[in-house]
Amino acid sequence: QVQLVESGGGLVQPGGSLRRSCVVPRSIARINSMGWYRQAPGKQRESVADITRSGRTNYADAVKGRFTLSRDNVKNTVYLQMNSLKHEVTSVYYCRVVDGRWLETWGQGTQVTVSS
């Protein structure tokens, strides 16, 4: 089973920063999009940011200006830089990849907690 390898979650104080990483196996071919979702307790999973094959990046309104998604095609890794963190971003963050057949692969998810 193909797995995405996530890293970079944890506990951070309000106003702090975190960077999440997701390594995508090269066995996933012709990636159509790579991105990040999150799910807070009692809420539905929602999109945070994604990048398409063409390089277009999309962000949820709630994170625009504070989160930055980037990718390293050599390392086959997608990153989410999260700055100026607030309590309300506390969630489990998941990496998601959509391949050339429009099939999804999800990471295991990692908790990000913003707390003083």
N, C-alpha and C positions, 0 to 999 in steps of 0.2 A: 504494500500500500504506500502510495506516495505521501510524503509528509513535508509540510513546511516547518522550518525551524525558526521559532521566534525567540527573541531575547530583548532585554532592556526594560522590563517593567519594574514595579516596586513602589516604594513609599517616597513621597516627595512633599516638601512644604509648599504652602500656597505661594505663588510667585516664582516657584522654581521651574526647572526644565528636566525633561527626560527625552531620550532618543530610543525608539523601538526599531528593531531590525527584524527582517524576515528573509531567510535564505530560501530561494526557490530551486528545487532540484531541476537539473537540465533535462530530466526525463519529461517534464511538462513542456510540450512543444507549442510553438506559435502562440505565445501568450497574448490574449486580447486586452486584458487589464490586470492590474495589480493594485491592491489597496488595503485599507484598514476599516474595520467596523468596530463598534463597541456596544456593550450591553450592560446597562446599569441594573441594579436589583429592582425587580418588579416592572421593568420596562422592556420593550421590544429591541431587538438588535437593530442598530442604525448605521448607516454609512458615515464615515468620518472623512475619508479622502481616497481618491483613486487616480491612477494614471493609465491612460489608454496606450495602445500599441504605437499610436502616432505621437505620443508624448504629451497629449493634452491632460492637464491636471484639474481635477474637480474637488472642491471642498464643501463640506457642510457649512452653512452660514454661521453656526455656533463656533466654529474653529478658525474661520478666515482671519488672517492676520497674525494668528498665534501658532498655528501648526503648519509645518512644511513637509510635504511628501517629496521624496527623491528616489532615484534608482541608480544602481551601479550595474551596468550591463555586463561588465567583466566578471564581477562577483555574483551576478544573478541575484542581487539583493535589493530589497525595497526598504526604505527607511521612513520613519515618521518622527520628525523633530517636533517636540511639544514644548512650547515656551509659555511663560506667564500663566502657569497652571492655576486653576481655580478648583474649589471643592466639587463643583458640579461635574467635572470631567472624570470623577472617580467611577471606574467601570472596569469590566474585563474587555481587553482589546484583542481583536482577532485579525490576523492577516488572511487575505482572500485572494486567490488567483483564478482567473477565468482563462481557459486554454482555447486553442483554435477550434475546438468542437463545442465551445460555449459550455464546457463542464467546469464546475466549481471545485476548488480544493481549499480547505480551510486549515489554518493553524490551530494549535491547541488552545490558544487564548492565554493571556497573562493579565493578572490584576494590576491596575494602576490606581493607587490611592493617593489622594491629595489631602493631607491633614497636617495640622500643626501639633 
